Structure formats: C-alpha cells, structure tokens
Amino acid sequence: MLYQRFQLVNPPLNPGRNTTNTAYGASGIHNIGVWHGFNLNALLQSYQNLLVQARLPPDPMPTSPPRAITAENALRSKISEYVFPRVRRALRTGFDRLMAINQLNDLTPVSFDVGECAEVIDAFKPDTAYFAVALPAGTGPNRAPGDVKPSWKWSTAFATHPLLGIRNEYRQALSQSTATPKKHAGRPSQLTEEQMNEIIEFISASKINRQMPYKKLIVVLHLEVNEKCLGRALKRRGYSRRISLRKPPLSIRVQDIRLQWALENLSYDTLRGVVRAAWDSITEGQLQELIAEMPARCQAVIQAGGGYTKY
C-alpha cells in the first residue's frame, strides 16, 4: 500500500517482450476464465479460526520511502525483500498450529521462495515456487509456479486490448507458468524417495560402499531394479560414477627410448648378479630364524584370511 502514496514512474520506453520458449507460447492458452471460488470470503470461511488462533509478532513494513521501480529485476528485488519472508513466516506458523492441534489431516506443509527451490523441469525456472518443506531443496514439485511481471509487461487489461500483439503478450506470460508443472511422459520411478534416501545413506557410510559396483549394491540392499535404473536414479540425485583415468598410451618414439635404455642397463647377467648378492647377504643365523618363525607366520596368515599381518 505504501507504493500508492507516490506517483508512478514512467515505464521503460522499450520494455521488451515476455520470455519465449519453443516448448510453450501464447498459442497454447486457448481459454481464460476467472476462478470465482478463490476469494477472500471463501478463504475466511475455511481458515478464519486458524487465522485468529495462529498469531504472529508485528512485522511492519519499512517506513522509508520505497525506491522507484523502473525494471523487472527491481520488482523482483522488492518482492524478495518485503513479501517472501512474511509469506514464509505465515505459512510456517499456520502449519505449526495445525500440527499442534492435530488438524493437519491430509495437508502438506509448504513454504514459499524462488523457483529453484522446487524441482526445475526442462530448464523452466519460474520466479516463485510453493514447495513441500519435508523434501530436499530443489527436488519437490512446484505446487504453484509464479512469474513476477511489472504492470507495463502484464496486466489483466491486456486480455481485451485492441492490439493483437498486446493480447498475445498477455497469454505469453500465462504460458510461462503453465509449462512448468508438466512432467515427462513415461512410467513412474521404480525407486521411491524413501528407498533412494536409504541407498544414499548406505553409499555414504564408507569408502568400500562408495566403490561397490551397482550389481553388488543391488544384491546387498535387495533392490528389484537393474544396474542402469539404479545408476540413473543416483545420477538424478547428484551421484555419478566416474571411470578411472588410465595412463595414456606411449608413443612409438617413447617406446624406442625405453627399449634402448633397457637394453643398455639390464640383462640376465646383471639380474643374476643382483639376486646372488642379495642371497649371499643373508647369514645362516637369519635363515634359521626364518625357518623357526615359519609356523607362526603361516598361522597368522590363515587367521587373517589372507589379509594384513605383522609379517
């Protein structure tokens, strides 16, 4: 309401068109209607008792004169500053009250923030999103995607504007929000969110689990999916396997250099001399000590199952 006390600033001379995309457009909006059931009286009839019981501490708007809005980004900034925190606080308080009096029923607690806080589908990023707070950030569906538009780019009066271009811009802005909730066609995921959380918890528990092949992971966790399905599901959650880097093949020139060095510095006679010198350096007492320790060494290896021993 503070903005109504100040004279409106002239809009930009060339405000530009609304966002376009090959996946949606003004032609996709065939009918426009008014949602008569969504009004203040209907909301009060359903939630007036909750609004009276759930109280919030005062949070007045800043008293300093607001800056003029001359660009779309400026409007987004003001909405983020004034609207976002108050809507989030109201939603949190309302759902906490419903849970306290055990009347949440089938409602899902949601919050309000920028579009990226919900799942981004096909790079569609709306300006605002309502999303379930119980899901990890950026994974839940956008319950009510919204776009921020200044009055010179979108207004209800544009719906009946005499110019066709203005009417198309009205529908173009509407198409941005309707495109967002669409999911890819196909079968539902074979792994539920609960299963994915258990898989990620198991993988993150140790280095051995992280390096475990998908085939063995499926057997250990008793999963009824194949390796490709598990790999795709983990990749969607940000977990990707990387192929180990191998040494690059040696060039012919390098191979020749190495071979020449080996021929000049190594031979069977040289190897025989090195082995003989190492053998002669072992005393008779050391040999007897090794023979005496052999049973203990064998027993330690057997008990370790072929693993590490002090020997």
Secondary structure as GFF3:
##gff-version 3
##sequence-region A 1 311
A	DSSP	three_ten_helix	2	5	.	.	.	ID=ss1
A	DSSP	three_ten_helix	26	28	.	.	.	ID=ss2
A	DSSP	alpha_helix	40	53	.	.	.	ID=ss3
A	DSSP	alpha_helix	72	82	.	.	.	ID=ss4
A	DSSP	alpha_helix	84	100	.	.	.	ID=ss5
A	DSSP	beta_strand	110	114	.	.	.	ID=ss6
A	DSSP	three_ten_helix	115	117	.	.	.	ID=ss7
A	DSSP	beta_strand	128	132	.	.	.	ID=ss8
A	DSSP	three_ten_helix	156	160	.	.	.	ID=ss9
A	DSSP	alpha_helix	164	179	.	.	.	ID=ss10
A	DSSP	alpha_helix	193	203	.	.	.	ID=ss11
A	DSSP	alpha_helix	207	210	.	.	.	ID=ss12
A	DSSP	alpha_helix	214	220	.	.	.	ID=ss13
A	DSSP	alpha_helix	227	236	.	.	.	ID=ss14
A	DSSP	alpha_helix	252	265	.	.	.	ID=ss15
A	DSSP	alpha_helix	268	280	.	.	.	ID=ss16
A	DSSP	alpha_helix	284	303	.	.	.	ID=ss17
###
